[in-house]
Amino acid sequence: MPQLLVRDLDQDVVDALRRRAATHGGSAEAGHRELARLLRRNCARLRLSPYGKRYSERRRDQP
């Protein structure tokens, strides 16, 4: 299974992710997986790139 390592997160982001995991009764790792799934699903639904531009804007920018 692929892995993802994210470096140099702000401490407040790390703390918020840990609090979210504790609130939902799961591990931080499981919470991160769920957030990644939600991001992918919502980007696809809204036709957004995970990098911030709408699909139509990316297509327009291409030669």
Beta strands, then each sheet from edge to edge (+ up, - down):
end
